[in-house]
């Protein structure tokens, strides 16, 4: 939304050694297009999600499908007039359809802040569902991750603002999870620490345990009592009940676990950062167990 925003995007594919296989530029050289997430199907096709400003200078959700050779298969824009909306997350089902989060498509940003749309392999809209929480203490939902669940439903990971249970009209950031079925119908939502004002945070991504019985989410765990923020791992069962939250390190004013993947049944590799201020924040590659214990790390 400014003079320095990109009018072209650069997509490159390399081999395992980093040598260039092909490259594509996307854009018309005048309008700003931004991609915020990408996914790949089992055939090697690439799905890109973000926003386009060709139809609306404020942006519209944009999804593009590219074949394994880098050639465009189709493009879809969800147009809304004079509304700043976009798509931040996309995932692909086992049968090749794409499901994408549409953010802020309603001009009233207090409702339907999150929508899900499912597209066929040819880009045809199969369904679209939008969500507004029935919990009046919750507002401002935002998203960082979307995954397919073992029952072929979908889990949204992000954050929301939740009202302080003791101080009316005071709102805190909390990790937020939204689960829907395979048709996008609402099933449950979970807000971590909503019963207290002393803890909060943001959830960044979620993975499923190898046994398919638990969600593990990478979060920033805020302790509002001492203003500490820790990289942490949150464990939920498949019904959204919180099993536990495990800090990787403690005692720092800045900290987050931003992305994790299972290495085996008991350990995960993850991106993390912690430090004493935004100017003293160090990135770490870490190995942790499922209780968040730090097994190894490299700055």
C-alpha positions as a printed NumPy array, in Angstrom:
array([[  0.   ,   0.   ,   0.   ],
       [  2.894,   2.377,  -0.632],
       [  5.325,   3.532,  -3.272],
       [  7.886,   0.916,  -2.238],
       [  5.567,  -2.084,  -2.39 ],
       [  6.501,  -4.636,  -5.065],
       [  5.044,  -4.415,  -8.546],
       [  6.697,  -7.716,  -9.424],
       [  7.13 , -10.876,  -7.383],
       [  9.928, -13.339,  -7.981],
       [  9.322, -17.065,  -7.701],
       [ 12.355, -19.314,  -8.043],
       [ 12.847, -23.064,  -7.94 ],
       [ 16.219, -24.562,  -7.136],
       [ 17.601, -28.044,  -6.754],
       [ 18.864, -29.377,  -3.421],
       [ 22.193, -27.553,  -3.94 ],
       [ 20.532, -24.193,  -4.57 ],
       [ 21.17 , -24.167,  -8.307],
       [ 18.402, -22.436, -10.245],
       [ 15.984, -24.707, -12.14 ],
       [ 13.52 , -22.026, -13.238],
       [ 12.254, -18.59 , -12.273],
       [  9.1  , -16.579, -12.867],
       [  8.11 , -12.987, -12.245],
       [  4.485, -12.273, -11.404],
       [  2.9  ,  -8.834, -11.801],
       [  2.138,  -6.13 , -14.338],
       [  4.812,  -3.646, -13.263],
       [  2.256,  -1.144, -11.995],
       [ -0.03 ,  -2.683,  -9.367],
       [  1.177,  -4.191,  -6.104],
       [  0.706,  -7.923,  -5.645],
       [  1.872,  -9.691,  -2.495],
       [  1.965, -13.411,  -1.726],
       [  1.854, -14.412,   1.935],
       [  1.725, -18.219,   1.768],
       [  2.297, -21.14 ,  -0.593],
       [  1.511, -24.842,  -0.706],
       [  2.231, -27.749,  -3.031],
       [  0.   , -30.659,  -4.032],
       [  1.074, -34.257,  -4.597],
       [  1.573, -33.617,  -8.329],
       [  4.015, -30.77 ,  -7.673],
       [  1.612, -27.94 ,  -8.532],
       [  2.164, -24.772,  -6.484],
       [ -0.646, -22.753,  -4.899],
       [  0.099, -19.131,  -3.97 ],
       [ -2.124, -16.967,  -1.767],
       [ -1.952, -13.267,  -0.954],
       [ -3.49 , -10.092,  -2.297],
       [ -3.864,  -8.23 ,  -5.579],
       [ -4.511,  -4.517,  -6.095],
       [ -5.497,  -4.561,  -9.774],
       [ -9.261,  -4.328,  -9.098],
       [ -9.144,  -2.533,  -5.735],
       [ -6.151,  -0.413,  -4.638],
       [ -6.789,  -1.542,  -1.056],
       [ -6.309,  -5.172,  -2.045],
       [ -8.333,  -8.337,  -2.686],
       [ -7.565, -11.987,  -1.858],
       [ -5.559, -13.576,  -4.682],
       [ -4.933, -17.28 ,  -5.348],
       [ -2.79 , -18.559,  -8.236],
       [ -2.059, -22.138,  -9.268],
       [  1.214, -22.859, -11.045],
       [  2.201, -26.217, -12.555],
       [  5.538, -27.923, -11.743],
       [  7.188, -26.138, -14.683],
       [  6.238, -22.721, -13.316],
       [  3.432, -22.072, -15.812],
       [  0.172, -20.503, -14.61 ],
       [ -2.811, -22.856, -14.533],
       [ -5.391, -20.436, -13.165],
       [ -5.856, -17.291, -11.098],
       [ -8.736, -16.247,  -8.842],
       [ -9.429, -12.897,  -7.149],
       [-12.133, -12.504,  -4.491],
       [-13.223,  -8.939,  -5.223],
       [-14.691,  -6.636,  -2.548],
       [-14.981,  -2.919,  -3.219],
       [-13.014,  -0.431,  -1.09 ],
       [-12.124,  -3.033,   1.513],
       [ -8.674,  -4.018,   2.737],
       [ -8.869,  -7.819,   2.556],
       [ -6.343, -10.492,   1.693],
       [ -5.433, -14.155,   2.011],
       [ -2.685, -15.139,   4.432],
       [ -2.902, -18.973,   4.548],
       [ -3.486, -21.786,   2.064],
       [ -3.399, -25.585,   2.288],
       [ -4.069, -28.493,  -0.073],
       [ -6.32 , -31.49 ,   0.625],
       [ -5.169, -35.064,  -0.116],
       [ -7.39 , -35.05 ,  -3.223],
       [ -5.793, -31.864,  -4.573],
       [ -8.37 , -29.174,  -3.783],
       [ -7.093, -25.987,  -2.156],
       [ -8.534, -24.35 ,   0.954],
       [ -7.64 , -20.767,   1.661],
       [ -8.303, -18.302,   4.492],
       [ -9.926, -15.043,   3.363],
       [ -9.139, -12.316,   5.894],
       [-11.322,  -9.239,   6.541],
       [-13.622,  -9.661,   3.534],
       [-16.518,  -8.077,   5.45 ],
       [-16.289,  -4.249,   5.484],
       [-17.327,  -4.436,   9.148],
       [-14.114,  -5.828,  10.599],
       [-15.811,  -6.697,  13.881],
       [-17.565,  -9.673,  12.248],
       [-16.552, -12.469,   9.867],
       [-12.871, -11.617,  10.172],
       [-12.065, -15.179,   9.091],
       [-13.596, -16.949,   6.095],
       [-12.581, -20.243,   4.506],
       [-13.006, -20.991,   0.808],
       [-12.477, -24.336,  -0.906],
       [-11.476, -24.392,  -4.583],
       [-11.477, -27.334,  -6.973],
       [ -8.33 , -28.396,  -8.798],
       [ -9.541, -26.124, -11.632],
       [-10.107, -23.103,  -9.354],
       [-13.896, -23.411,  -9.144],
       [-15.35 , -22.251,  -5.806],
       [-16.828, -25.296,  -4.03 ],
       [-17.861, -23.571,  -0.812],
       [-17.207, -20.517,   1.302],
       [-17.9  , -20.2  ,   5.026],
       [-17.392, -17.217,   7.343],
       [-17.129, -17.2  ,  11.134],
       [-18.081, -14.853,  13.945],
       [-17.63 , -16.063,  17.498],
       [-20.686, -16.273,  19.741],
       [-18.393, -15.309,  22.646],
       [-18.884, -11.57 ,  23.186],
       [-15.656, -11.395,  25.212],
       [-13.671, -12.243,  22.062],
       [-12.719,  -9.949,  19.199],
       [-10.022,  -9.151,  16.638],
       [ -9.252, -12.675,  15.403],
       [ -6.276, -12.991,  13.054],
       [ -4.601, -15.977,  11.401],
       [ -1.103, -17.336,  10.815],
       [ -1.581, -20.989,   9.824],
       [ -4.031, -23.446,   8.247],
       [ -3.715, -27.254,   8.181],
       [ -5.755, -30.277,   7.128],
       [ -6.726, -32.425,  10.131],
       [ -6.882, -36.259,  10.211],
       [-10.697, -36.19 ,   9.816],
       [-10.204, -34.054,   6.647],
       [-11.399, -30.936,   8.448],
       [ -9.306, -27.798,   8.879],
       [ -7.599, -26.065,  11.793],
       [ -6.903, -22.32 ,  11.832],
       [ -4.131, -21.041,  14.109],
       [ -3.628, -17.424,  15.163],
       [ -4.62 , -15.025,  17.898],
       [ -7.505, -12.955,  19.184],
       [ -8.137, -10.287,  21.797],
       [-10.001, -11.492,  24.851],
       [-11.546,  -9.329,  27.559],
       [ -9.897,  -9.289,  30.961],
       [-12.105, -11.433,  33.229],
       [-11.65 ,  -8.931,  36.068],
       [-11.372,  -5.551,  34.298],
       [-14.198,  -4.803,  31.809],
       [-13.229,  -3.268,  28.444],
       [ -9.579,  -4.253,  28.84 ],
       [ -8.417,  -6.688,  26.178],
       [ -5.391,  -8.992,  25.964],
       [ -3.794, -11.02 ,  23.157],
       [ -4.415, -14.768,  23.38 ],
       [ -3.507, -17.767,  21.173],
       [ -6.569, -18.757,  19.131],
       [ -7.627, -21.953,  17.334],
       [-10.66 , -22.557,  15.085],
       [-11.687, -26.049,  13.923],
       [-14.153, -26.745,  11.096],
       [-15.254, -29.916,   9.326],
       [-14.56 , -30.916,   5.708],
       [-17.405, -28.671,   4.477],
       [-16.259, -25.674,   6.497],
       [-18.928, -26.014,   9.18 ],
       [-17.866, -24.668,  12.578],
       [-16.958, -27.33 ,  15.161],
       [-15.048, -25.608,  17.975],
       [-12.779, -22.748,  18.901],
       [-10.217, -22.528,  21.699],
       [ -8.693, -19.447,  23.306],
       [ -5.664, -20.185,  25.48 ],
       [ -5.672, -18.565,  28.94 ],
       [ -9.024, -16.816,  28.416],
       [ -9.852, -17.361,  32.09 ],
       [ -6.935, -15.164,  33.23 ],
       [ -5.317, -11.823,  32.486],
       [ -1.881, -12.924,  33.685],
       [ -1.094, -15.064,  30.611],
       [ -1.635, -14.619,  26.898],
       [  0.198, -14.69 ,  23.609],
       [  0.078, -15.525,  19.912],
       [ -0.041, -18.929,  18.159],
       [  2.069, -19.138,  15.006],
       [  1.692, -22.636,  13.543],
       [  0.297, -26.051,  14.481],
       [  1.379, -29.598,  13.629],
       [ -0.245, -32.947,  14.347],
       [  1.538, -35.584,  16.415],
       [  2.698, -38.658,  14.471],
       [  0.044, -40.759,  16.232],
       [ -2.663, -38.336,  15.051],
       [ -4.013, -37.743,  18.556],
       [ -2.749, -34.262,  19.499],
       [ -2.163, -30.789,  18.126],
       [  1.148, -29.123,  18.983],
       [  1.277, -25.379,  18.41 ],
       [  4.255, -23.013,  18.338],
       [  3.374, -19.935,  20.376],
       [  4.671, -16.814,  22.022],
       [  3.672, -17.135,  25.683],
       [  3.154, -13.761,  27.337],
       [  3.325, -13.433,  31.112],
       [  1.658, -10.114,  31.88 ],
       [  2.761, -10.191,  35.525],
       [  6.46 ,  -9.666,  34.78 ],
       [  6.156,  -8.742,  31.056],
       [  8.143, -11.823,  30.02 ],
       [  7.556, -13.561,  26.681],
       [  8.687, -17.138,  26.141],
       [  8.942, -19.415,  23.123],
       [  6.52 , -22.183,  24.051],
       [  4.771, -25.31 ,  22.841],
       [  1.008, -25.701,  23.409],
       [ -0.554, -29.171,  23.377],
       [ -4.261, -29.678,  22.572],
       [ -6.306, -32.813,  22.062],
       [ -8.319, -33.319,  18.879],
       [-11.403, -31.732,  20.483],
       [ -9.538, -28.504,  21.277],
       [ -9.038, -29.137,  24.992],
       [ -5.751, -27.733,  26.289],
       [ -3.448, -30.418,  27.687],
       [ -0.571, -28.102,  28.589],
       [  1.666, -25.19 ,  27.624],
       [  5.422, -25.753,  27.901],
       [  7.969, -22.919,  27.883],
       [ 11.195, -23.692,  26.02 ],
       [ 13.146, -20.975,  27.852],
       [ 12.003, -18.404,  30.435],
       [ 13.123, -15.093,  31.903],
       [ 13.285, -13.032,  28.708],
       [ 11.233, -10.012,  27.687],
       [ 10.983, -11.144,  24.04 ],
       [ 10.417, -14.724,  22.936],
       [  8.562, -16.79 ,  20.374],
       [  8.408, -20.243,  18.848],
       [  7.455, -19.523,  15.267],
       [  7.452, -22.859,  13.414],
       [  7.926, -26.524,  14.337],
       [  7.874, -29.928,  12.669],
       [  8.15 , -33.432,  14.123],
       [ 11.467, -35.222,  13.587],
       [ 10.154, -38.42 ,  15.177],
       [  7.536, -39.458,  17.727],
       [  9.161, -37.572,  20.603],
       [ 11.143, -34.622,  19.208],
       [ 10.527, -31.548,  17.086],
       [ 12.751, -29.162,  15.164],
       [ 11.692, -25.535,  15.474],
       [ 12.49 , -21.89 ,  14.795],
       [ 12.696, -19.795,  17.951],
       [ 13.867, -16.42 ,  19.168],
       [ 14.432, -14.903,  22.582],
       [ 16.209, -11.94 ,  24.129],
       [ 15.892,  -9.032,  26.527],
       [ 14.48 ,  -6.513,  24.032],
       [ 13.533,  -6.131,  20.394],
       [ 17.092,  -4.863,  19.809],
       [ 18.588,  -7.84 ,  21.668],
       [ 16.647, -10.685,  20.062],
       [ 18.503, -13.771,  18.848],
       [ 17.207, -16.337,  16.362],
       [ 17.713, -19.988,  17.255],
       [ 17.273, -23.336,  15.54 ],
       [ 16.165, -25.662,  18.334],
       [ 15.435, -29.305,  19.016],
       [ 12.775, -29.839,  21.697],
       [ 10.771, -32.746,  23.05 ],
       [  6.97 , -32.844,  23.316],
       [  7.138, -31.258,  26.793],
       [  9.055, -28.278,  25.424],
       [ 12.361, -29.283,  26.983],
       [ 15.272, -27.744,  25.09 ],
       [ 17.508, -30.582,  23.851],
       [ 19.774, -28.584,  21.545],
       [ 19.991, -25.14 ,  19.947],
       [ 22.101, -23.13 ,  17.529],
       [ 22.114, -19.331,  17.239]])
